């Protein structure tokens, strides 16, 4: 027979029971709060994955969480998240969100395919997600809702007894499995983004393979999370093709003209809904009563009018996104190593520096007339791909050398045409140029090989009576553009006011990171024809 407890033992037992009940109550409260808010779940789960690092919260995590919850709630099923590196994008989207859906929301049947440009990165987050759902902290709160299957519990794929799974793979090998969520986390490395072939491979995977990996074509979600690396990266492709993605774009340094709006009502700030159209190329929202610049009007007016909410709570130009982790001293230090193009893409989510890269808008002074005595040349860059709306165009740019030794961009045209359409465009433009620009020269490229020589000869013959010559290209695109860029930077280049100005400036300010380079190629050809090397050095110092 057990001996009766002493008063001290009874007191200890009561205290232990009270502590157990308090712990159970606290766990229940935390579990309930986590079910309401992904941000709350992240704060609670952080110590499991990062026991030696204190959690630092930023409002951008709330913004990302709001949009992931909108996916969970079936409000949206296509989402792009562009935020700088180091702001918890991979952890939030690839680790915390899927495990939040399984546990706090009790949706363990959901299947997630997680990809990255490198399998080891996708595997890294798969391991973290598995570690989290197997932790004592997680099991104490949601362990009764599912168990992991012992026969499918690896670093690349783990499955639960409710048929849900999380599988990791490289973006280029996205085949076989189907998921309710396809997470595309950094589909291109910095190096791959510089390669035309690698970007094309990523584009083909995104457009052709990803849609076939969805469990339910109508409801399953695709989430792209990345920093911008090139105008033709996966974000750029999705926006250019208008595939219906909500675009959450939060740069490291606030830019008021690119303030972010989406259809998701934010929890981290007060935001009144507005009706607006999105210029995805410029990442600018235009409210329904706003005046749209002439050069953007045709593009913007084709965009859908949507009811949207502001997502960026900052108000001052240059205000930092996550100052606790990235204070001004760190941001300025990193700008040096990244360079202007790297900072613009990876930190600012714009694949060209603000105002331009090799060519800034501010370099060009707009004028209403060309002075008498100006000598002109129209340079051409040739392509024949009418059926592909994202391919290169045939571009022709007129550069003039004015009597004072400065230069002027006098006209620009860029069209996608068939081979026959290209010949017609060049012939008609040459005839029109004779009336506008007396004595104008025409400079055509002569591609290597017999086909290029034949094409050049045919065009020169067609342009009989005009001052025309065809010459081979020398050096790469950047090298050819450097003399023109130097004159622009020196303030020696004007631009004649015209409806083509925005098209010209949009492309040149993206160079060399932009997808299209035909206008720059045509400009370089015209400039290098009109400003020979022996004269160019004299103009630089003038």
Long-range contacts (C-beta under 8 A, 24 or more apart in sequence): 27-140, 27-141, 30-141, 31-104, 31-141, 31-142, 34-100, 34-103, 34-104, 34-141, 35-104, 35-105, 37-65, 37-267, 38-65, 38-68, 38-69, 38-92, 38-96, 38-97, 38-100, 39-65, 39-267, 41-96, 41-100, 41-104, 42-91, 42-92, 42-96, 44-137, 45-96, 45-99, 45-132, 45-137, 45-138, 47-137, 48-131, 48-132, 48-135, 48-137, 48-138, 49-91, 49-95, 49-128, 49-131, 49-132, 56-322, 56-324, 56-325, 58-87, 58-88, 58-321, 58-322, 58-324, 58-325, 59-268, 59-269, 59-313, 60-87, 60-250, 60-321, 60-322, 61-87, 61-88, 61-92, 62-266, 62-267, 62-268, 63-248, 63-250, 63-266, 63-268, 63-311, 63-312, 64-89, 64-92, 64-93, 64-248, 65-92, 65-97, 65-267, 66-264, 66-265, 66-266, 66-267, 66-268, 67-246, 67-248, 67-262, 67-264, 68-92, 68-93, 68-97, 68-223, 70-246, 70-263, 70-264, 71-181, 71-221, 71-223, 72-97, 72-101, 72-105, 72-107, 74-219, 75-263, 75-264, 76-221, 76-246, 76-263, 76-264, 77-219, 77-220, 77-221, 77-222, 78-221, 78-222, 78-238, 78-243, 78-244, 78-245, 78-246, 79-221, 79-222, 79-223, 79-224, 79-245, 79-246, 79-248, 80-224, 80-225, 80-235, 80-238, 80-239, 80-245, 80-246, 80-247, 80-248, 80-249, 81-223, 81-224, 81-225, 81-226, 81-248, 82-226, 82-227, 82-228, 82-235, 82-247, 82-248, 82-249, 82-250, 82-349, 83-225, 83-227, 83-248, 83-250, 83-321, 83-349, 84-227, 84-251, 84-252, 84-321, 84-322, 84-326, 84-346, 84-347, 84-349, 85-227, 85-346, 86-322, 86-325, 86-326, 87-321, 87-322, 87-325, 87-326, 89-185, 89-225, 90-121, 90-125, 90-185, 90-186, 90-225, 91-125, 91-128, 93-183, 93-185, 93-223, 93-225, 94-125, 94-129, 94-183, 94-185, 94-225, 95-125, 95-128, 95-129, 95-132, 96-132, 98-129, 98-166, 98-181, 98-183, 99-129, 99-132, 99-133, 99-138, 102-133, 102-142, 102-145, 102-146, 102-160, 102-164, 103-133, 103-138, 103-141, 103-142, 103-145, 104-141, 104-142, 106-142, 106-145, 107-164, 108-145, 108-146, 108-160, 108-162, 108-164, 109-162, 109-163, 109-164, 110-164, 110-180, 110-181, 111-163, 111-164, 111-165, 111-166, 111-167, 111-177, 111-178, 111-179, 111-180, 111-181, 111-215, 112-165, 112-166, 112-167, 112-179, 112-180, 112-181, 112-182, 112-183, 113-167, 113-169, 113-174, 113-177, 113-178, 113-179, 113-181, 113-182, 113-183, 113-213, 114-166, 114-167, 114-168, 114-169, 114-183, 114-185, 115-168, 115-169, 115-170, 115-171, 115-174, 115-182, 115-183, 115-184, 115-185, 115-187, 116-170, 116-171, 116-184, 116-185, 116-186, 116-187, 117-170, 117-171, 117-172, 117-186, 117-187, 117-188, 117-189, 117-192, 117-202, 118-170, 118-189, 119-156, 119-168, 119-169, 119-170, 119-173, 121-185, 121-186, 122-168, 122-169, 122-170, 122-185, 123-155, 123-156, 123-168, 125-168, 125-185, 126-155, 126-156, 126-157, 126-158, 126-166, 126-167, 126-168, 127-155, 129-158, 129-166, 130-155, 130-158, 130-166, 171-202, 171-205, 172-201, 172-202, 172-205, 174-205, 174-209, 174-210, 174-213, 175-209, 175-213, 177-213, 178-213, 178-214, 178-215, 179-213, 179-214, 179-215, 179-220, 180-214, 180-215, 180-216, 180-219, 180-220, 180-221, 181-220, 181-221, 181-222, 181-223, 182-210, 182-213, 182-214, 182-220, 182-221, 182-222, 182-223, 183-223, 183-225, 184-210, 184-222, 184-223, 184-224, 184-225, 184-226, 184-234, 185-225, 185-226, 186-225, 186-226, 186-227, 187-224, 187-226, 187-233, 187-234, 188-226, 188-229, 188-230, 188-233, 188-234, 190-229, 190-342, 190-346, 193-229, 193-230, 193-233, 194-230, 199-230, 199-232, 199-233, 202-233, 202-234, 203-232, 203-234, 203-237, 206-234, 206-237, 206-238, 207-237, 207-241, 227-345, 227-346, 227-347, 227-349, 228-345, 228-346, 228-348, 228-349, 228-350, 228-351, 229-345, 229-346, 229-351, 230-345, 230-351, 230-513, 230-515, 231-351, 231-352, 231-510, 231-513, 231-514, 231-515, 231-516, 232-514, 232-515, 233-351, 236-351, 236-515, 237-390, 239-280, 239-281, 240-280, 240-281, 240-390, 240-515, 241-390, 242-280, 247-278, 247-280, 247-283, 248-311, 249-283, 249-349, 250-311, 250-312, 250-321, 250-349, 251-321, 251-347, 251-348, 251-349, 251-350, 252-320, 252-321, 252-322, 252-326, 252-331, 252-347, 252-348, 253-318, 253-319, 253-320, 253-321, 253-331, 253-347, 253-348, 254-312, 254-314, 254-315, 254-316, 254-317, 254-318, 254-319, 254-320, 254-321, 255-317, 255-348, 255-354, 256-315, 256-317, 257-284, 258-282, 258-283, 258-284, 258-350, 259-285, 259-310, 259-312, 260-310, 260-311, 260-312, 261-285, 261-308, 261-309, 261-310, 261-311, 262-308, 262-309, 262-311, 263-306, 263-307, 263-308, 263-309, 264-309, 264-311, 265-309, 266-309, 266-310, 266-311, 268-313, 269-310, 269-311, 269-313, 271-309, 271-310, 271-311, 272-309, 273-307, 273-308, 273-309, 274-307, 274-308, 274-309, 274-310, 275-305, 275-306, 275-307, 275-308, 276-305, 276-306, 276-308, 277-301, 277-303, 277-304, 277-305, 277-306, 278-303, 278-306, 279-303, 281-506, 282-506, 283-349, 283-350, 293-502, 294-499, 294-502, 295-499, 295-501, 295-502, 295-503, 295-505, 295-506, 296-502, 341-513, 344-513, 345-513, 351-510, 351-513, 351-514, 352-509, 352-510, 352-511, 352-513, 352-514, 355-509, 356-508, 356-509, 356-510, 357-509, 357-510, 357-511, 357-512, 357-513, 358-478, 358-481, 358-482, 358-485, 358-508, 358-511, 358-512, 359-485, 359-488, 359-508, 359-509, 359-511, 359-520, 360-488, 360-489, 360-509, 361-505, 361-509, 363-488, 363-489, 363-491, 363-493, 364-409, 364-488, 364-493, 364-494, 364-495, 364-505, 365-491, 365-493, 365-494, 365-495, 366-494, 366-495, 366-496, 366-497, 366-501, 367-408, 367-494, 367-495, 367-496, 367-497, 368-496, 368-497, 369-496, 370-400, 370-402, 370-408, 370-410, 370-496, 371-402, 371-403, 371-404, 372-403, 373-402, 373-403, 374-400, 374-401, 374-402, 374-403, 374-408, 374-410, 374-437, 375-400, 375-401, 375-439, 375-530, 376-400, 376-410, 376-433, 376-437, 376-438, 376-439, 376-440, 376-441, 376-530, 377-440, 377-441, 377-442, 377-443, 377-526, 377-529, 377-530, 378-411, 378-429, 378-430, 378-433, 378-437, 378-440, 378-441, 378-442, 378-443, 378-526, 379-443, 379-521, 379-522, 379-523, 379-524, 379-525, 379-526, 379-527, 379-528, 379-529, 380-426, 380-442, 380-443, 380-444, 380-445, 380-522, 380-525, 381-445, 381-518, 381-519, 381-521, 381-522, 381-525, 382-422, 382-444, 382-445, 382-455, 383-416, 383-422, 383-518, 384-417, 384-418, 384-419, 384-421, 384-422, 385-416, 386-416, 386-417, 386-418, 386-421, 388-416, 389-416, 390-515, 391-416, 392-516, 392-517, 392-518, 393-516, 393-518, 394-422, 394-425, 394-426, 394-518, 395-518, 395-519, 395-521, 395-522, 396-425, 396-426, 396-429, 396-522, 397-504, 397-519, 397-522, 397-523, 397-525, 397-526, 398-433, 398-437, 398-440, 398-526, 399-484, 399-523, 399-526, 399-527, 399-530, 400-437, 400-530, 401-530, 401-531, 402-494, 405-492, 405-538, 405-539, 405-542, 406-492, 406-493, 406-494, 406-539, 406-542, 407-487, 407-492, 407-493, 407-494, 407-527, 407-530, 407-531, 407-539, 408-493, 408-494, 408-495, 408-496, 409-493, 409-494, 409-495, 409-496, 409-504, 409-523, 410-437, 410-496, 411-436, 411-437, 411-496, 411-498, 411-500, 412-500, 412-503, 412-504, 412-519, 412-522, 413-500, 414-503, 414-507, 414-518, 414-519, 423-458, 423-459, 423-462, 426-459, 426-462, 426-463, 427-462, 427-463, 430-463, 430-466, 430-468, 434-466, 439-467, 440-467, 441-467, 441-468, 441-469, 441-529, 441-530, 442-466, 442-467, 442-468, 442-469, 443-468, 443-469, 443-470, 443-471, 443-525, 443-526, 443-529, 444-468, 444-469, 444-470, 444-471, 445-470, 445-471, 445-472, 445-473, 445-525, 446-470, 446-471, 446-472, 447-472, 447-473, 448-472, 477-512, 477-517, 477-520, 477-521, 477-524, 478-512, 480-521, 480-524, 480-525, 480-528, 481-511, 481-512, 481-520, 481-521, 481-523, 481-524, 483-524, 483-527, 483-528, 483-531, 483-533, 483-536, 484-523, 484-524, 484-527, 484-528, 486-540, 487-527, 487-531, 487-536, 487-539, 487-540, 490-540, 492-539, 492-542
